[in-house]
Amino acid sequence: MRDNYALRAHLVLDAMQRQPVLRDHAGELALYLEIAWKAAAQHFKSPPVRLRQARDKLSSLIVRLSGPEGACPLSAQDWGVLCAGVVCADGVWQRLPTRQILLVMQQLREAALRRVV
């Protein structure tokens, strides 16, 4: 399970470096980072700084992607912040027990369903 999510996040990150960022890319990466963020917040005293920086950067990117274009370029500096966040998220995913990760995934699904209903 962990390897599949990590692989997808790294593939998306690679695509973001070479082409304009699409909403789908941002959403895929946001899911990986959000799971790591919430799991780290529950398990550690505070989530890692690099993870927070990447999450914040991705949030602002998603707002930009909400416009009519649906795609935007990513600066080398922004890509670096996201890359550091993904590497940090990899560490969170590896350090935490699978049950903790699954619990966070379920919480996110339930929260998404409440927003839809």
Biopython code that builds the backbone (N, CA, C, O; Angstrom):
import numpy as np
from Bio.PDB.StructureBuilder import StructureBuilder

atoms = [
    (1, "MET", "N", (0.823, -1.183, 0.000)),
    (1, "MET", "CA", (0.000, 0.000, 0.000)),
    (1, "MET", "C", (0.874, 1.257, 0.000)),
    (1, "MET", "O", (0.689, 2.148, -0.829)),
    (2, "ARG", "N", (1.816, 1.321, 0.924)),
    (2, "ARG", "CA", (2.655, 2.505, 1.044)),
    (2, "ARG", "C", (3.425, 2.784, -0.241)),
    (2, "ARG", "O", (3.520, 3.925, -0.692)),
    (3, "ASP", "N", (3.967, 1.727, -0.815)),
    (3, "ASP", "CA", (4.775, 1.907, -2.021)),
    (3, "ASP", "C", (3.958, 2.462, -3.176)),
    (3, "ASP", "O", (4.459, 3.273, -3.955)),
    (4, "ASN", "N", (2.702, 2.036, -3.298)),
    (4, "ASN", "CA", (1.858, 2.536, -4.378)),
    (4, "ASN", "C", (1.616, 4.038, -4.251)),
    (4, "ASN", "O", (1.725, 4.776, -5.230)),
    (5, "TYR", "N", (1.289, 4.482, -3.047)),
    (5, "TYR", "CA", (1.050, 5.915, -2.837)),
    (5, "TYR", "C", (2.326, 6.716, -3.050)),
    (5, "TYR", "O", (2.297, 7.781, -3.666)),
    (6, "ALA", "N", (3.446, 6.208, -2.542)),
    (6, "ALA", "CA", (4.723, 6.914, -2.707)),
    (6, "ALA", "C", (5.113, 6.993, -4.174)),
    (6, "ALA", "O", (5.552, 8.042, -4.646)),
    (7, "LEU", "N", (4.956, 5.894, -4.895)),
    (7, "LEU", "CA", (5.296, 5.892, -6.320)),
    (7, "LEU", "C", (4.451, 6.902, -7.077)),
    (7, "LEU", "O", (4.973, 7.660, -7.895)),
    (8, "ARG", "N", (3.162, 6.918, -6.814)),
    (8, "ARG", "CA", (2.288, 7.882, -7.501)),
    (8, "ARG", "C", (2.689, 9.311, -7.181)),
    (8, "ARG", "O", (2.710, 10.163, -8.070)),
    (9, "ALA", "N", (3.007, 9.583, -5.925)),
    (9, "ALA", "CA", (3.414, 10.938, -5.538)),
    (9, "ALA", "C", (4.702, 11.338, -6.253)),
    (9, "ALA", "O", (4.822, 12.471, -6.717)),
    (10, "HIS", "N", (5.651, 10.435, -6.346)),
    (10, "HIS", "CA", (6.918, 10.756, -7.012)),
    (10, "HIS", "C", (6.740, 10.908, -8.522)),
    (10, "HIS", "O", (7.401, 11.742, -9.141)),
    (11, "LEU", "N", (5.863, 10.119, -9.110)),
    (11, "LEU", "CA", (5.587, 10.272, -10.552)),
    (11, "LEU", "C", (4.923, 11.619, -10.842)),
    (11, "LEU", "O", (5.258, 12.286, -11.820)),
    (12, "VAL", "N", (3.994, 12.004, -9.997)),
    (12, "VAL", "CA", (3.330, 13.300, -10.153)),
    (12, "VAL", "C", (4.333, 14.426, -9.975)),
    (12, "VAL", "O", (4.329, 15.391, -10.739)),
    (13, "LEU", "N", (5.182, 14.310, -8.980)),
    (13, "LEU", "CA", (6.203, 15.327, -8.727)),
    (13, "LEU", "C", (7.130, 15.463, -9.931)),
    (13, "LEU", "O", (7.495, 16.575, -10.316)),
    (14, "ASP", "N", (7.505, 14.349, -10.515)),
    (14, "ASP", "CA", (8.341, 14.373, -11.712)),
    (14, "ASP", "C", (7.626, 15.062, -12.871)),
    (14, "ASP", "O", (8.230, 15.859, -13.589)),
    (15, "ALA", "N", (6.352, 14.760, -13.053)),
    (15, "ALA", "CA", (5.577, 15.396, -14.128)),
    (15, "ALA", "C", (5.460, 16.898, -13.895)),
    (15, "ALA", "O", (5.498, 17.679, -14.845)),
    (16, "MET", "N", (5.319, 17.304, -12.638)),
    (16, "MET", "CA", (5.191, 18.730, -12.312)),
    (16, "MET", "C", (6.458, 19.508, -12.669)),
    (16, "MET", "O", (6.405, 20.705, -12.951)),
    (17, "GLN", "N", (7.570, 18.827, -12.653)),
    (17, "GLN", "CA", (8.833, 19.490, -12.970)),
    (17, "GLN", "C", (8.965, 19.741, -14.472)),
    (17, "GLN", "O", (9.630, 20.689, -14.889)),
    (18, "ARG", "N", (8.336, 18.896, -15.278)),
    (18, "ARG", "CA", (8.526, 18.960, -16.727)),
    (18, "ARG", "C", (7.404, 19.615, -17.509)),
    (18, "ARG", "O", (7.596, 19.982, -18.669)),
    (19, "GLN", "N", (6.237, 19.771, -16.903)),
    (19, "GLN", "CA", (5.088, 20.316, -17.628)),
    (19, "GLN", "C", (4.224, 21.137, -16.685)),
    (19, "GLN", "O", (4.370, 21.026, -15.468)),
    (20, "PRO", "N", (3.326, 21.960, -17.219)),
    (20, "PRO", "CA", (2.440, 22.734, -16.337)),
    (20, "PRO", "C", (1.656, 21.803, -15.405)),
    (20, "PRO", "O", (1.268, 20.697, -15.782)),
    (21, "VAL", "N", (1.444, 22.273, -14.215)),
    (21, "VAL", "CA", (0.739, 21.490, -13.201)),
    (21, "VAL", "C", (-0.748, 21.458, -13.539)),
    (21, "VAL", "O", (-1.353, 22.491, -13.827)),
    (22, "LEU", "N", (-1.319, 20.278, -13.503)),
    (22, "LEU", "CA", (-2.748, 20.086, -13.734)),
    (22, "LEU", "C", (-3.459, 19.890, -12.396)),
    (22, "LEU", "O", (-2.835, 19.531, -11.397)),
    (23, "ARG", "N", (-4.756, 20.128, -12.390)),
    (23, "ARG", "CA", (-5.541, 19.927, -11.165)),
    (23, "ARG", "C", (-5.397, 18.508, -10.633)),
    (23, "ARG", "O", (-5.255, 18.302, -9.428)),
    (24, "ASP", "N", (-5.435, 17.530, -11.533)),
    (24, "ASP", "CA", (-5.315, 16.135, -11.110)),
    (24, "ASP", "C", (-3.982, 15.877, -10.418)),
    (24, "ASP", "O", (-3.921, 15.170, -9.412)),
    (25, "HIS", "N", (-2.907, 16.462, -10.967)),
    (25, "HIS", "CA", (-1.588, 16.306, -10.345)),
    (25, "HIS", "C", (-1.594, 16.873, -8.936)),
    (25, "HIS", "O", (-1.146, 16.227, -7.989)),
    (26, "ALA", "N", (-2.104, 18.075, -8.814)),
    (26, "ALA", "CA", (-2.126, 18.737, -7.514)),
    (26, "ALA", "C", (-2.975, 17.944, -6.516)),
    (26, "ALA", "O", (-2.609, 17.818, -5.348)),
    (27, "GLY", "N", (-4.088, 17.421, -6.974)),
    (27, "GLY", "CA", (-4.953, 16.627, -6.097)),
    (27, "GLY", "C", (-4.290, 15.352, -5.627)),
    (27, "GLY", "O", (-4.403, 14.980, -4.459)),
    (28, "GLU", "N", (-3.605, 14.685, -6.525)),
    (28, "GLU", "CA", (-2.902, 13.437, -6.173)),
    (28, "GLU", "C", (-1.817, 13.709, -5.132)),
    (28, "GLU", "O", (-1.694, 12.985, -4.144)),
    (29, "LEU", "N", (-1.048, 14.743, -5.365)),
    (29, "LEU", "CA", (0.019, 15.092, -4.429)),
    (29, "LEU", "C", (-0.562, 15.583, -3.102)),
    (29, "LEU", "O", (-0.022, 15.286, -2.036)),
    (30, "ALA", "N", (-1.649, 16.324, -3.169)),
    (30, "ALA", "CA", (-2.297, 16.828, -1.957)),
    (30, "ALA", "C", (-2.760, 15.676, -1.067)),
    (30, "ALA", "O", (-2.632, 15.751, 0.155)),
    (31, "LEU", "N", (-3.284, 14.637, -1.653)),
    (31, "LEU", "CA", (-3.740, 13.488, -0.873)),
    (31, "LEU", "C", (-2.570, 12.851, -0.129)),
    (31, "LEU", "O", (-2.675, 12.562, 1.062)),
    (32, "TYR", "N", (-1.467, 12.635, -0.818)),
    (32, "TYR", "CA", (-0.286, 12.018, -0.195)),
    (32, "TYR", "C", (0.229, 12.875, 0.954)),
    (32, "TYR", "O", (0.514, 12.363, 2.037)),
    (33, "LEU", "N", (0.349, 14.179, 0.718)),
    (33, "LEU", "CA", (0.851, 15.080, 1.751)),
    (33, "LEU", "C", (-0.133, 15.215, 2.915)),
    (33, "LEU", "O", (0.284, 15.282, 4.071)),
    (34, "GLU", "N", (-1.425, 15.256, 2.619)),
    (34, "GLU", "CA", (-2.435, 15.432, 3.674)),
    (34, "GLU", "C", (-2.490, 14.212, 4.591)),
    (34, "GLU", "O", (-2.630, 14.350, 5.806)),
    (35, "ILE", "N", (-2.382, 13.038, 4.015)),
    (35, "ILE", "CA", (-2.364, 11.826, 4.844)),
    (35, "ILE", "C", (-1.145, 11.862, 5.769)),
    (35, "ILE", "O", (-1.259, 11.583, 6.963)),
    (36, "ALA", "N", (0.012, 12.204, 5.218)),
    (36, "ALA", "CA", (1.224, 12.293, 6.038)),
    (36, "ALA", "C", (1.083, 13.374, 7.099)),
    (36, "ALA", "O", (1.484, 13.181, 8.246)),
    (37, "TRP", "N", (0.512, 14.516, 6.714)),
    (37, "TRP", "CA", (0.341, 15.635, 7.644)),
    (37, "TRP", "C", (-0.541, 15.238, 8.833)),
    (37, "TRP", "O", (-0.163, 15.427, 9.989)),
    (38, "LYS", "N", (-1.699, 14.695, 8.538)),
    (38, "LYS", "CA", (-2.637, 14.336, 9.604)),
    (38, "LYS", "C", (-2.080, 13.211, 10.480)),
    (38, "LYS", "O", (-2.237, 13.239, 11.701)),
    (39, "ALA", "N", (-1.438, 12.236, 9.865)),
    (39, "ALA", "CA", (-0.851, 11.137, 10.636)),
    (39, "ALA", "C", (0.264, 11.657, 11.536)),
    (39, "ALA", "O", (0.364, 11.258, 12.696)),
    (40, "ALA", "N", (1.096, 12.537, 11.009)),
    (40, "ALA", "CA", (2.183, 13.105, 11.811)),
    (40, "ALA", "C", (1.631, 13.961, 12.947)),
    (40, "ALA", "O", (2.163, 13.941, 14.056)),
    (41, "ALA", "N", (0.571, 14.709, 12.676)),
    (41, "ALA", "CA", (-0.034, 15.554, 13.706)),
    (41, "ALA", "C", (-0.599, 14.709, 14.849)),
    (41, "ALA", "O", (-0.575, 15.131, 16.005)),
    (42, "GLN", "N", (-1.097, 13.535, 14.533)),
    (42, "GLN", "CA", (-1.661, 12.663, 15.556)),
    (42, "GLN", "C", (-0.585, 11.873, 16.303)),
    (42, "GLN", "O", (-0.750, 11.553, 17.481)),
    (43, "HIS", "N", (0.510, 11.562, 15.621)),
    (43, "HIS", "CA", (1.511, 10.661, 16.182)),
    (43, "HIS", "C", (2.703, 11.392, 16.820)),
    (43, "HIS", "O", (3.235, 10.946, 17.836)),
    (44, "PHE", "N", (3.113, 12.500, 16.225)),
    (44, "PHE", "CA", (4.263, 13.252, 16.729)),
    (44, "PHE", "C", (3.768, 14.475, 17.496)),
    (44, "PHE", "O", (2.579, 14.793, 17.468)),
    (45, "LYS", "N", (4.680, 15.154, 18.175)),
    (45, "LYS", "CA", (4.301, 16.384, 18.888)),
    (45, "LYS", "C", (3.826, 17.444, 17.907)),
    (45, "LYS", "O", (2.880, 18.180, 18.187)),
    (46, "SER", "N", (4.484, 17.519, 16.760)),
    (46, "SER", "CA", (4.056, 18.440, 15.704)),
    (46, "SER", "C", (4.549, 17.889, 14.370)),
    (46, "SER", "O", (5.584, 17.224, 14.320)),
    (47, "PRO", "N", (3.818, 18.161, 13.286)),
    (47, "PRO", "CA", (4.252, 17.676, 11.975)),
    (47, "PRO", "C", (5.569, 18.339, 11.561)),
    (47, "PRO", "O", (5.857, 19.456, 11.993)),
    (48, "PRO", "N", (6.362, 17.673, 10.740)),
    (48, "PRO", "CA", (7.638, 18.226, 10.289)),
    (48, "PRO", "C", (7.460, 19.538, 9.511)),
    (48, "PRO", "O", (6.466, 19.721, 8.808)),
    (49, "VAL", "N", (8.420, 20.433, 9.643)),
    (49, "VAL", "CA", (8.369, 21.753, 9.012)),
    (49, "VAL", "C", (8.312, 21.634, 7.492)),
    (49, "VAL", "O", (7.522, 22.325, 6.849)),
    (50, "ARG", "N", (9.132, 20.774, 6.915)),
    (50, "ARG", "CA", (9.138, 20.644, 5.449)),
    (50, "ARG", "C", (7.791, 20.161, 4.913)),
    (50, "ARG", "O", (7.377, 20.536, 3.816)),
    (51, "LEU", "N", (7.137, 19.352, 5.676)),
    (51, "LEU", "CA", (5.808, 18.879, 5.289)),
    (51, "LEU", "C", (4.808, 20.031, 5.334)),
    (51, "LEU", "O", (3.969, 20.164, 4.443)),
    (52, "ARG", "N", (4.898, 20.854, 6.361)),
    (52, "ARG", "CA", (4.019, 22.025, 6.457)),
    (52, "ARG", "C", (4.258, 22.985, 5.306)),
    (52, "ARG", "O", (3.309, 23.505, 4.719)),
    (53, "GLN", "N", (5.520, 23.221, 4.981)),
    (53, "GLN", "CA", (5.845, 24.139, 3.884)),
    (53, "GLN", "C", (5.297, 23.622, 2.555)),
    (53, "GLN", "O", (4.740, 24.392, 1.773)),
    (54, "ALA", "N", (5.452, 22.337, 2.300)),
    (54, "ALA", "CA", (4.939, 21.765, 1.054)),
    (54, "ALA", "C", (3.420, 21.799, 1.021)),
    (54, "ALA", "O", (2.825, 22.075, -0.021)),
    (55, "ARG", "N", (2.803, 21.525, 2.133)),
    (55, "ARG", "CA", (1.333, 21.554, 2.212)),
    (55, "ARG", "C", (0.815, 22.963, 1.944)),
    (55, "ARG", "O", (-0.156, 23.144, 1.210)),
    (56, "ASP", "N", (1.467, 23.960, 2.542)),
    (56, "ASP", "CA", (1.070, 25.350, 2.313)),
    (56, "ASP", "C", (1.263, 25.746, 0.848)),
    (56, "ASP", "O", (0.395, 26.387, 0.254)),
    (57, "LYS", "N", (2.392, 25.366, 0.274)),
    (57, "LYS", "CA", (2.684, 25.686, -1.126)),
    (57, "LYS", "C", (1.651, 25.024, -2.037)),
    (57, "LYS", "O", (1.164, 25.645, -2.982)),
    (58, "LEU", "N", (1.324, 23.782, -1.757)),
    (58, "LEU", "CA", (0.351, 23.061, -2.578)),
    (58, "LEU", "C", (-1.036, 23.662, -2.436)),
    (58, "LEU", "O", (-1.790, 23.707, -3.408)),
    (59, "SER", "N", (-1.382, 24.117, -1.258)),
    (59, "SER", "CA", (-2.691, 24.768, -1.053)),
    (59, "SER", "C", (-2.814, 26.018, -1.918)),
    (59, "SER", "O", (-3.849, 26.244, -2.545)),
    (60, "SER", "N", (-1.759, 26.829, -1.952)),
    (60, "SER", "CA", (-1.808, 28.038, -2.789)),
    (60, "SER", "C", (-1.831, 27.669, -4.268)),
    (60, "SER", "O", (-2.457, 28.360, -5.072)),
    (61, "LEU", "N", (-1.160, 26.598, -4.624)),
    (61, "LEU", "CA", (-1.169, 26.142, -6.014)),
    (61, "LEU", "C", (-2.567, 25.669, -6.423)),
    (61, "LEU", "O", (-3.018, 25.942, -7.535)),
    (62, "ILE", "N", (-3.236, 24.972, -5.534)),
    (62, "ILE", "CA", (-4.596, 24.489, -5.826)),
    (62, "ILE", "C", (-5.553, 25.660, -6.009)),
    (62, "ILE", "O", (-6.444, 25.601, -6.856)),
    (63, "VAL", "N", (-5.382, 26.716, -5.230)),
    (63, "VAL", "CA", (-6.207, 27.913, -5.409)),
    (63, "VAL", "C", (-5.977, 28.500, -6.793)),
    (63, "VAL", "O", (-6.932, 28.875, -7.474)),
    (64, "ARG", "N", (-4.712, 28.585, -7.218)),
    (64, "ARG", "CA", (-4.411, 29.091, -8.574)),
    (64, "ARG", "C", (-5.018, 28.196, -9.646)),
    (64, "ARG", "O", (-5.472, 28.686, -10.679)),
    (65, "LEU", "N", (-5.029, 26.907, -9.411)),
    (65, "LEU", "CA", (-5.576, 25.964, -10.393)),
    (65, "LEU", "C", (-7.099, 25.979, -10.437)),
    (65, "LEU", "O", (-7.699, 25.413, -11.350)),
    (66, "SER", "N", (-7.715, 26.611, -9.476)),
    (66, "SER", "CA", (-9.176, 26.692, -9.452)),
    (66, "SER", "C", (-9.714, 27.645, -10.508)),
    (66, "SER", "O", (-10.918, 27.682, -10.761)),
    (67, "GLY", "N", (-8.828, 28.413, -11.122)),
    (67, "GLY", "CA", (-9.230, 29.337, -12.177)),
    (67, "GLY", "C", (-9.615, 28.605, -13.442)),
    (67, "GLY", "O", (-9.587, 27.375, -13.487)),
    (68, "PRO", "N", (-9.974, 29.352, -14.470)),
    (68, "PRO", "CA", (-10.457, 28.746, -15.715)),
    (68, "PRO", "C", (-9.396, 27.964, -16.493)),
    (68, "PRO", "O", (-9.743, 27.061, -17.254)),
    (69, "GLU", "N", (-8.118, 28.287, -16.321)),
    (69, "GLU", "CA", (-7.086, 27.612, -17.108)),
    (69, "GLU", "C", (-6.913, 26.156, -16.706)),
    (69, "GLU", "O", (-6.787, 25.288, -17.570)),
    (70, "GLY", "N", (-6.904, 25.881, -15.432)),
    (70, "GLY", "CA", (-6.775, 24.502, -14.978)),
    (70, "GLY", "C", (-5.367, 23.955, -15.020)),
    (70, "GLY", "O", (-5.158, 22.783, -14.706)),
    (71, "ALA", "N", (-4.390, 24.768, -15.399)),
    (71, "ALA", "CA", (-2.989, 24.351, -15.422)),
    (71, "ALA", "C", (-2.128, 25.590, -15.216)),
    (71, "ALA", "O", (-2.498, 26.691, -15.623)),
    (72, "CYS", "N", (-0.975, 25.399, -14.581)),
    (72, "CYS", "CA", (-0.065, 26.524, -14.396)),
    (72, "CYS", "C", (1.359, 26.001, -14.242)),
    (72, "CYS", "O", (1.567, 24.880, -13.778)),
    (73, "PRO", "N", (2.331, 26.812, -14.631)),
    (73, "PRO", "CA", (3.724, 26.386, -14.480)),
    (73, "PRO", "C", (4.143, 26.427, -13.014)),
    (73, "PRO", "O", (3.535, 27.117, -12.196)),
    (74, "LEU", "N", (5.177, 25.686, -12.706)),
    (74, "LEU", "CA", (5.693, 25.618, -11.347)),
    (74, "LEU", "C", (7.144, 26.078, -11.377)),
    (74, "LEU", "O", (7.945, 25.568, -12.161)),
    (75, "SER", "N", (7.482, 27.037, -10.528)),
    (75, "SER", "CA", (8.866, 27.526, -10.490)),
    (75, "SER", "C", (9.775, 26.444, -9.904)),
    (75, "SER", "O", (9.316, 25.526, -9.223)),
    (76, "ALA", "N", (11.060, 26.572, -10.182)),
    (76, "ALA", "CA", (12.036, 25.620, -9.646)),
    (76, "ALA", "C", (12.041, 25.664, -8.121)),
    (76, "ALA", "O", (12.193, 24.630, -7.469)),
    (77, "GLN", "N", (11.877, 26.842, -7.558)),
    (77, "GLN", "CA", (11.856, 26.983, -6.105)),
    (77, "GLN", "C", (10.620, 26.286, -5.509)),
    (77, "GLN", "O", (10.726, 25.575, -4.510)),
    (78, "ASP", "N", (9.456, 26.494, -6.126)),
    (78, "ASP", "CA", (8.240, 25.839, -5.643)),
    (78, "ASP", "C", (8.349, 24.317, -5.776)),
    (78, "ASP", "O", (7.914, 23.575, -4.896)),
    (79, "TRP", "N", (8.934, 23.866, -6.886)),
    (79, "TRP", "CA", (9.115, 22.424, -7.072)),
    (79, "TRP", "C", (10.024, 21.875, -5.975)),
    (79, "TRP", "O", (9.782, 20.784, -5.458)),
    (80, "GLY", "N", (11.056, 22.616, -5.623)),
    (80, "GLY", "CA", (11.961, 22.180, -4.561)),
    (80, "GLY", "C", (11.258, 22.035, -3.220)),
    (80, "GLY", "O", (11.517, 21.097, -2.467)),
    (81, "VAL", "N", (10.369, 22.972, -2.933)),
    (81, "VAL", "CA", (9.596, 22.904, -1.683)),
    (81, "VAL", "C", (8.705, 21.663, -1.696)),
    (81, "VAL", "O", (8.625, 20.944, -0.700)),
    (82, "LEU", "N", (8.041, 21.412, -2.816)),
    (82, "LEU", "CA", (7.174, 20.233, -2.921)),
    (82, "LEU", "C", (7.990, 18.950, -2.851)),
    (82, "LEU", "O", (7.573, 17.981, -2.216)),
    (83, "CYS", "N", (9.142, 18.939, -3.494)),
    (83, "CYS", "CA", (10.012, 17.760, -3.478)),
    (83, "CYS", "C", (10.444, 17.448, -2.048)),
    (83, "CYS", "O", (10.385, 16.295, -1.621)),
    (84, "ALA", "N", (10.876, 18.461, -1.309)),
    (84, "ALA", "CA", (11.285, 18.256, 0.085)),
    (84, "ALA", "C", (10.111, 17.751, 0.922)),
    (84, "ALA", "O", (10.291, 16.924, 1.816)),
    (85, "GLY", "N", (8.923, 18.244, 0.632)),
    (85, "GLY", "CA", (7.732, 17.791, 1.349)),
    (85, "GLY", "C", (7.386, 16.349, 1.059)),
    (85, "GLY", "O", (6.983, 15.609, 1.956)),
    (86, "VAL", "N", (7.539, 15.943, -0.195)),
    (86, "VAL", "CA", (7.248, 14.552, -0.561)),
    (86, "VAL", "C", (8.263, 13.613, 0.097)),
    (86, "VAL", "O", (7.892, 12.551, 0.596)),
    (87, "VAL", "N", (9.520, 13.995, 0.098)),
    (87, "VAL", "CA", (10.541, 13.169, 0.752)),
    (87, "VAL", "C", (10.244, 13.065, 2.252)),
    (87, "VAL", "O", (10.390, 11.997, 2.847)),
    (88, "CYS", "N", (9.833, 14.169, 2.847)),
    (88, "CYS", "CA", (9.456, 14.170, 4.258)),
    (88, "CYS", "C", (8.234, 13.273, 4.483)),
    (88, "CYS", "O", (8.193, 12.494, 5.435)),
    (89, "ALA", "N", (7.252, 13.392, 3.604)),
    (89, "ALA", "CA", (6.054, 12.544, 3.708)),
    (89, "ALA", "C", (6.424, 11.076, 3.583)),
    (89, "ALA", "O", (5.846, 10.231, 4.267)),
    (90, "ASP", "N", (7.385, 10.763, 2.714)),
    (90, "ASP", "CA", (7.854, 9.380, 2.597)),
    (90, "ASP", "C", (8.322, 8.868, 3.954)),
    (90, "ASP", "O", (8.003, 7.749, 4.354)),
    (91, "GLY", "N", (9.087, 9.707, 4.654)),
    (91, "GLY", "CA", (9.579, 9.320, 5.970)),
    (91, "GLY", "C", (8.469, 9.106, 6.976)),
    (91, "GLY", "O", (8.514, 8.168, 7.772)),
    (92, "VAL", "N", (7.469, 9.981, 6.939)),
    (92, "VAL", "CA", (6.322, 9.832, 7.844)),
    (92, "VAL", "C", (5.612, 8.518, 7.544)),
    (92, "VAL", "O", (5.310, 7.749, 8.457)),
    (93, "TRP", "N", (5.346, 8.261, 6.262)),
    (93, "TRP", "CA", (4.656, 7.039, 5.870)),
    (93, "TRP", "C", (5.433, 5.798, 6.321)),
    (93, "TRP", "O", (4.828, 4.801, 6.715)),
    (94, "GLN", "N", (6.770, 5.854, 6.266)),
    (94, "GLN", "CA", (7.578, 4.694, 6.643)),
    (94, "GLN", "C", (7.667, 4.508, 8.154)),
    (94, "GLN", "O", (7.756, 3.378, 8.634)),
    (95, "ARG", "N", (7.643, 5.582, 8.888)),
    (95, "ARG", "CA", (7.824, 5.506, 10.343)),
    (95, "ARG", "C", (6.554, 5.103, 11.091)),
    (95, "ARG", "O", (6.630, 4.482, 12.151)),
    (96, "LEU", "N", (5.412, 5.444, 10.557)),
    (96, "LEU", "CA", (4.169, 5.184, 11.280)),
    (96, "LEU", "C", (3.622, 3.799, 10.971)),
    (96, "LEU", "O", (3.812, 3.278, 9.872)),
    (97, "PRO", "N", (2.950, 3.211, 11.937)),
    (97, "PRO", "CA", (2.335, 1.904, 11.702)),
    (97, "PRO", "C", (1.251, 2.006, 10.622)),
    (97, "PRO", "O", (0.598, 3.040, 10.476)),
    (98, "THR", "N", (1.077, 0.935, 9.886)),
    (98, "THR", "CA", (0.077, 0.898, 8.819)),
    (98, "THR", "C", (-1.311, 1.236, 9.349)),
    (98, "THR", "O", (-2.073, 1.938, 8.684)),
    (99, "ARG", "N", (-1.641, 0.751, 10.522)),
    (99, "ARG", "CA", (-2.977, 1.028, 11.079)),
    (99, "ARG", "C", (-3.202, 2.526, 11.281)),
    (99, "ARG", "O", (-4.322, 3.012, 11.122)),
    (100, "GLN", "N", (-2.153, 3.251, 11.628)),
    (100, "GLN", "CA", (-2.260, 4.708, 11.810)),
    (100, "GLN", "C", (-2.555, 5.383, 10.461)),
    (100, "GLN", "O", (-3.407, 6.267, 10.372)),
    (101, "ILE", "N", (-1.847, 4.960, 9.434)),
    (101, "ILE", "CA", (-2.057, 5.511, 8.089)),
    (101, "ILE", "C", (-3.476, 5.194, 7.606)),
    (101, "ILE", "O", (-4.161, 6.061, 7.063)),
    (102, "LEU", "N", (-3.907, 3.957, 7.807)),
    (102, "LEU", "CA", (-5.257, 3.562, 7.380)),
    (102, "LEU", "C", (-6.333, 4.332, 8.132)),
    (102, "LEU", "O", (-7.358, 4.690, 7.553)),
    (103, "LEU", "N", (-6.111, 4.587, 9.406)),
    (103, "LEU", "CA", (-7.069, 5.362, 10.200)),
    (103, "LEU", "C", (-7.205, 6.778, 9.651)),
    (103, "LEU", "O", (-8.316, 7.295, 9.535)),
    (104, "VAL", "N", (-6.091, 7.400, 9.315)),
    (104, "VAL", "CA", (-6.123, 8.747, 8.745)),
    (104, "VAL", "C", (-6.824, 8.736, 7.394)),
    (104, "VAL", "O", (-7.610, 9.634, 7.093)),
    (105, "MET", "N", (-6.547, 7.733, 6.585)),
    (105, "MET", "CA", (-7.218, 7.631, 5.277)),
    (105, "MET", "C", (-8.729, 7.537, 5.459)),
    (105, "MET", "O", (-9.489, 8.178, 4.733)),
    (106, "GLN", "N", (-9.155, 6.743, 6.421)),
    (106, "GLN", "CA", (-10.590, 6.606, 6.674)),
    (106, "GLN", "C", (-11.182, 7.931, 7.155)),
    (106, "GLN", "O", (-12.278, 8.305, 6.736)),
    (107, "GLN", "N", (-10.478, 8.634, 8.017)),
    (107, "GLN", "CA", (-10.951, 9.930, 8.499)),
    (107, "GLN", "C", (-11.102, 10.926, 7.351)),
    (107, "GLN", "O", (-12.073, 11.681, 7.303)),
    (108, "LEU", "N", (-10.152, 10.927, 6.440)),
    (108, "LEU", "CA", (-10.226, 11.834, 5.285)),
    (108, "LEU", "C", (-11.394, 11.465, 4.372)),
    (108, "LEU", "O", (-12.087, 12.348, 3.869)),
    (109, "ARG", "N", (-11.614, 10.178, 4.156)),
    (109, "ARG", "CA", (-12.748, 9.742, 3.343)),
    (109, "ARG", "C", (-14.066, 10.183, 3.971)),
    (109, "ARG", "O", (-14.946, 10.700, 3.283)),
    (110, "GLU", "N", (-14.198, 9.976, 5.280)),
    (110, "GLU", "CA", (-15.422, 10.359, 5.970)),
    (110, "GLU", "C", (-15.644, 11.869, 5.909)),
    (110, "GLU", "O", (-16.772, 12.328, 5.731)),
    (111, "ALA", "N", (-14.579, 12.628, 6.055)),
    (111, "ALA", "CA", (-14.698, 14.093, 5.976)),
    (111, "ALA", "C", (-15.118, 14.510, 4.569)),
    (111, "ALA", "O", (-15.925, 15.425, 4.409)),
    (112, "ALA", "N", (-14.584, 13.853, 3.562)),
    (112, "ALA", "CA", (-14.952, 14.174, 2.180)),
    (112, "ALA", "C", (-16.424, 13.821, 1.930)),
    (112, "ALA", "O", (-17.134, 14.569, 1.257)),
    (113, "LEU", "N", (-16.872, 12.708, 2.458)),
    (113, "LEU", "CA", (-18.271, 12.331, 2.277)),
    (113, "LEU", "C", (-19.213, 13.308, 2.972)),
    (113, "LEU", "O", (-20.289, 13.605, 2.452)),
    (114, "ARG", "N", (-18.821, 13.807, 4.134)),
    (114, "ARG", "CA", (-19.656, 14.793, 4.820)),
    (114, "ARG", "C", (-19.780, 16.071, 4.005)),
    (114, "ARG", "O", (-20.830, 16.712, 4.011)),
    (115, "ARG", "N", (-18.717, 16.446, 3.306)),
    (115, "ARG", "CA", (-18.771, 17.656, 2.468)),
    (115, "ARG", "C", (-19.667, 17.452, 1.267)),
    (115, "ARG", "O", (-20.317, 18.395, 0.814)),
    (116, "VAL", "N", (-19.714, 16.243, 0.743)),
    (116, "VAL", "CA", (-20.522, 15.952, -0.441)),
    (116, "VAL", "C", (-22.002, 15.903, -0.080)),
    (116, "VAL", "O", (-22.843, 16.389, -0.835)),
    (117, "VAL", "N", (-22.318, 15.324, 1.060)),
    (117, "VAL", "CA", (-23.705, 15.146, 1.479)),
    (117, "VAL", "C", (-24.270, 16.391, 1.988)),
    (117, "VAL", "O", (-25.434, 16.424, 2.386)),
]
sb = StructureBuilder()
sb.init_structure("model")
sb.init_model(0)
sb.init_chain("A")
sb.init_seg("    ")
for serial, (resi, resn, name, xyz) in enumerate(atoms, 1):
    if name == "N":
        sb.init_residue(resn, " ", resi, " ")
    sb.init_atom(name, np.array(xyz, "f"), 0.0, 1.0, " ", f" {name:<3s}", serial, name[0])
structure = sb.get_structure()
